[in-house]
């Protein structure tokens, strides 16, 4: 069994089926672990694979350590890896006429909480639901933060004025997950939304009748001039979703899931998306690949 030849043939098959460049690159790369496991267990021909070997491979994935952090692989990554094995099985059946008896490891995979993702059209619906008043300008800034920049719930809540560079179209996340910093780029449209909010909407909110603090450093502010809490922003998002007739149970993290999926569908390199989202490992980013290819 020539691993390199099988990986190249698998990549060519994926390309012929029209998969994205990310899938064509990472699926064969991931299947290498499966092929290496087979050889380590003296399986040198695809025809010799059994259900017992499939279950042994699943057990291997379940117990092996994560490559970049402590602990074992996440359930979502485990299921993703097994899904790639299933795809590889379709390849061997179609190209070589070899049916891999591995359905049992796919059927028995642990269930995970469904990741809710908005479509590009639903994101547009959210924007169309926004009014032009001060709160509306903050709503556009909020979507820019959580969808356009893919920030986590707490990262957006902690964002300060000094963390945003409008001229360079860059945003600094000072305290991301595990206290890691990262710089996130944003588009010209988001820059315009941020600028309008800072010049008009934010000032109106700080100078409103309810405001008791007009010198706050927070980027997103509430009607009372305080730092807008994630709960407050979440409530606004729910209201926008209701106006936009989006019948999905969504939260601020849904916007992060959505931009990750949309960037994959646009064939952005997985490493770039990893840095954009602030993931510690590529394995976390790879969990979005099955959604992007549905």
C-alpha positions as CSV (number, residue, x, y, z in Angstrom):
1,X,0.0,0.0,0.0
2,X,1.7,3.2,-1.2
3,X,0.5,5.9,1.1
4,X,1.7,8.8,-1.0
5,X,0.1,7.4,-4.1
6,X,-3.2,6.9,-2.3
7,X,-3.2,10.4,-0.9
8,X,-2.5,11.9,-4.3
9,X,-5.2,9.8,-6.0
10,X,-7.6,10.8,-3.3
11,X,-6.8,14.5,-3.8
12,X,-7.3,14.2,-7.5
13,X,-10.7,12.5,-6.9
14,X,-11.8,15.3,-4.6
15,X,-10.7,17.9,-7.1
16,X,-12.6,16.1,-9.9
17,X,-15.8,16.3,-7.7
18,X,-15.3,20.1,-7.3
19,X,-14.4,20.3,-3.7
20,X,-12.7,23.5,-2.3
21,X,-8.9,23.8,-2.3
22,X,-9.0,23.5,1.5
23,X,-10.7,20.2,1.4
24,X,-8.5,18.9,-1.4
25,X,-5.4,19.8,0.7
26,X,-6.6,18.8,4.2
27,X,-8.6,15.6,3.6
28,X,-5.7,13.7,2.1
29,X,-3.4,15.1,4.8
30,X,-5.8,13.8,7.5
31,X,-6.2,10.4,5.9
32,X,-2.5,9.9,6.3
33,X,-3.1,9.1,10.0
34,X,-5.5,6.4,9.0
35,X,-3.2,4.9,6.5
36,X,-0.2,5.0,8.9
37,X,-2.4,3.3,11.6
38,X,-3.2,0.5,9.1
39,X,0.5,-0.1,8.3
40,X,1.4,-0.1,12.0
41,X,-1.2,-2.9,12.4
42,X,0.3,-4.9,9.5
43,X,-2.5,-4.0,7.1
44,X,-0.7,-3.4,3.8
45,X,-3.7,-3.9,1.4
46,X,-7.0,-2.1,1.5
47,X,-8.8,-5.4,0.9
48,X,-7.5,-6.6,4.3
49,X,-9.3,-3.9,6.3
50,X,-12.0,-5.3,8.7
51,X,-14.6,-3.8,11.0
52,X,-12.4,-4.8,13.9
53,X,-9.6,-2.6,12.5
54,X,-12.1,0.2,12.0
55,X,-13.1,0.0,15.7
56,X,-9.5,-0.1,16.7
57,X,-8.8,3.1,14.8
58,X,-11.7,4.8,16.4
59,X,-10.3,3.7,19.8
60,X,-6.9,5.1,18.8
61,X,-8.4,8.5,18.0
62,X,-10.5,8.5,21.2
63,X,-7.4,8.0,23.4
64,X,-4.6,9.7,21.5
65,X,-3.4,13.1,22.8
66,X,-4.1,16.4,21.2
67,X,-1.0,17.5,19.2
68,X,-1.0,21.1,20.5
69,X,-2.6,21.1,23.9
70,X,-3.2,18.9,26.9
71,X,-5.9,16.2,26.8
72,X,-7.4,14.1,24.1
73,X,-9.1,15.0,20.9
74,X,-12.5,16.8,21.0
75,X,-15.6,14.9,20.0
76,X,-16.2,17.2,17.1
77,X,-12.6,16.6,15.8
78,X,-13.0,12.9,16.3
79,X,-16.3,12.9,14.2
80,X,-14.7,15.0,11.6
81,X,-11.8,12.6,11.2
82,X,-14.1,9.6,10.9
83,X,-16.1,11.6,8.4
84,X,-13.0,11.9,6.3
85,X,-12.4,8.2,6.6
86,X,-16.0,7.7,5.3
87,X,-15.2,10.0,2.3
88,X,-12.1,8.0,1.7
89,X,-14.2,4.8,1.6
90,X,-16.4,6.3,-1.1
91,X,-13.2,7.0,-3.0
92,X,-11.8,3.5,-2.8
93,X,-15.2,2.0,-3.8
94,X,-15.5,4.3,-6.9
95,X,-11.9,4.2,-8.0
96,X,-10.7,0.7,-7.0
97,X,-14.0,-1.2,-6.4
98,X,-12.9,-1.8,-2.8
99,X,-15.7,-1.5,-0.2
100,X,-14.2,-0.6,3.2
101,X,-16.3,-2.2,6.0
102,X,-16.1,0.9,8.2
103,X,-19.7,1.9,8.5
104,X,-19.9,0.8,12.1
105,X,-17.4,3.5,13.2
106,X,-19.5,6.2,11.5
107,X,-22.8,5.0,12.9
108,X,-21.5,4.7,16.4
109,X,-19.8,8.1,16.5
110,X,-20.8,10.3,19.5
111,X,-23.4,12.9,18.8
112,X,-22.5,16.5,19.2
113,X,-24.5,19.7,19.6
114,X,-25.5,21.0,16.2
115,X,-23.6,24.1,15.2
116,X,-26.1,26.7,14.0
117,X,-24.8,28.8,11.1
118,X,-26.5,31.6,9.3
119,X,-26.4,31.7,5.5
120,X,-25.0,34.8,3.7
121,X,-28.6,35.7,2.8
122,X,-29.6,35.6,6.5
123,X,-26.7,37.9,7.4
124,X,-28.0,40.3,4.8
125,X,-31.5,40.0,6.3
126,X,-30.0,41.0,9.7
127,X,-28.4,44.1,8.2
128,X,-31.7,45.1,6.5
129,X,-33.5,44.8,9.8
130,X,-31.4,47.5,11.3
131,X,-32.7,51.1,11.7
132,X,-30.7,54.2,11.1
133,X,-31.0,55.7,14.6
134,X,-28.2,55.6,17.3
135,X,-29.0,52.0,18.4
136,X,-29.1,51.0,14.8
137,X,-25.7,52.3,14.2
138,X,-24.5,50.4,17.2
139,X,-26.2,47.3,15.8
140,X,-24.2,47.6,12.6
141,X,-21.0,48.0,14.7
142,X,-22.1,44.9,16.7
143,X,-22.5,42.8,13.6
144,X,-19.1,44.1,12.4
145,X,-17.5,42.9,15.6
146,X,-19.1,39.5,16.0
147,X,-19.7,38.5,12.4
148,X,-17.2,40.7,10.3
149,X,-14.3,40.2,12.8
150,X,-15.5,36.8,14.3
151,X,-14.9,37.8,17.9
152,X,-15.9,35.7,20.8
153,X,-18.7,36.9,23.1
154,X,-16.3,38.2,25.8
155,X,-13.8,39.6,23.3
156,X,-16.4,42.0,21.8
157,X,-17.7,43.0,25.3
158,X,-14.2,43.9,26.4
159,X,-13.3,45.8,23.3
160,X,-12.1,49.4,23.9
161,X,-11.8,52.5,21.6
162,X,-8.1,52.2,21.5
163,X,-8.3,48.6,20.2
164,X,-9.6,49.7,16.8
165,X,-7.4,51.3,14.2
166,X,-9.8,52.7,11.5
167,X,-7.0,53.9,9.2
168,X,-5.3,50.5,9.0
169,X,-8.6,48.6,9.3
170,X,-7.2,46.5,12.1
171,X,-8.7,45.4,15.4
172,X,-6.6,44.3,18.4
173,X,-8.0,41.6,20.6
174,X,-6.0,42.0,23.9
175,X,-7.4,39.2,25.9
176,X,-8.6,36.4,23.7
177,X,-8.9,32.8,24.9
178,X,-6.0,31.8,27.1
179,X,-5.1,35.5,27.3
180,X,-3.7,35.5,23.8
181,X,-3.5,38.6,21.7
182,X,-4.3,38.8,18.0
183,X,-4.8,41.4,15.3
184,X,-7.9,41.0,13.2
185,X,-8.4,42.8,9.8
186,X,-11.8,44.2,8.7
187,X,-13.3,45.3,5.5
188,X,-13.9,48.8,4.2
189,X,-17.7,48.4,4.7
190,X,-17.1,47.5,8.4
191,X,-14.7,50.5,8.7
192,X,-17.5,52.8,7.5
193,X,-19.9,51.2,10.0
194,X,-17.5,51.7,12.8
195,X,-16.7,55.2,11.8
196,X,-20.4,56.2,11.5
197,X,-21.1,54.7,14.9
198,X,-18.2,56.5,16.6
199,X,-19.0,59.8,15.0
200,X,-22.7,59.8,15.6
201,X,-24.4,56.8,17.2
202,X,-22.1,56.3,20.1
203,X,-22.0,60.0,20.9
204,X,-25.8,60.2,20.9
205,X,-26.0,57.2,23.3
206,X,-23.5,58.8,25.7
207,X,-25.3,62.1,25.6
208,X,-28.8,60.7,26.0
209,X,-31.1,61.4,28.9
210,X,-30.3,58.0,30.5
211,X,-26.6,58.4,30.2
212,X,-24.5,59.1,33.3
213,X,-21.1,58.6,31.8
214,X,-19.9,60.3,28.7
215,X,-16.2,59.4,28.9
216,X,-16.4,55.7,28.7
217,X,-13.6,53.8,27.0
218,X,-15.7,50.9,25.8
219,X,-16.3,50.6,22.1
220,X,-19.9,49.2,22.4
221,X,-21.9,51.3,24.9
222,X,-25.4,50.9,26.3
223,X,-28.1,53.6,26.5
224,X,-26.9,54.5,29.9
225,X,-23.4,55.2,28.7
226,X,-21.9,52.1,30.3
227,X,-20.0,49.3,28.7
228,X,-22.6,47.3,26.8
229,X,-22.8,43.8,28.3
230,X,-22.8,40.7,26.2
231,X,-26.3,40.0,27.5
232,X,-27.5,43.4,26.2
233,X,-25.9,42.9,22.8
234,X,-27.4,39.4,22.7
235,X,-30.9,40.7,23.3
236,X,-30.4,43.2,20.4
237,X,-29.3,40.3,18.2
238,X,-32.4,38.3,19.1
239,X,-34.6,41.3,18.3
240,X,-32.9,41.8,14.9
241,X,-33.4,38.1,14.1
242,X,-37.1,38.4,15.0
243,X,-37.5,41.4,12.7
244,X,-35.5,39.6,9.9
245,X,-37.8,36.5,10.2
246,X,-34.8,34.2,10.9
247,X,-36.3,31.1,12.5
248,X,-33.1,29.8,14.2
249,X,-32.0,29.8,17.8
250,X,-29.0,32.0,17.5
251,X,-26.5,33.8,19.8
252,X,-23.4,35.9,19.4
253,X,-21.3,32.8,18.8
254,X,-23.6,32.0,15.9
255,X,-22.1,35.0,14.1
256,X,-18.6,33.7,14.7
257,X,-19.6,30.2,13.4
258,X,-21.1,31.9,10.4
259,X,-18.1,33.9,9.3
260,X,-15.8,30.9,9.8
261,X,-18.0,28.9,7.5
262,X,-18.4,31.6,4.9
263,X,-14.6,32.2,4.8
264,X,-14.1,28.5,4.2
265,X,-16.7,28.5,1.4
266,X,-14.8,31.4,-0.1
267,X,-11.7,29.1,0.0
268,X,-9.6,31.2,2.4
269,X,-6.6,29.2,3.6
270,X,-7.4,27.3,6.8
271,X,-4.3,28.7,8.6
272,X,-5.5,32.2,7.9
273,X,-8.9,31.4,9.3
274,X,-7.2,29.8,12.3
275,X,-5.4,33.0,13.1
276,X,-8.5,35.2,12.3
277,X,-10.5,33.2,14.9
278,X,-7.7,32.9,17.4
279,X,-7.7,29.1,17.5
280,X,-4.8,27.6,19.3
281,X,-4.7,24.6,16.9
282,X,-5.7,23.9,13.3
283,X,-7.8,21.0,14.6
284,X,-10.3,23.5,16.1
285,X,-10.7,25.3,12.8
286,X,-11.1,22.1,10.9
287,X,-14.4,21.4,12.7
288,X,-16.1,24.0,10.4
289,X,-15.1,22.1,7.2
290,X,-18.0,19.7,7.2
291,X,-20.5,22.6,7.6
292,X,-18.8,24.6,4.7
293,X,-19.1,21.6,2.4
294,X,-22.7,20.6,3.1
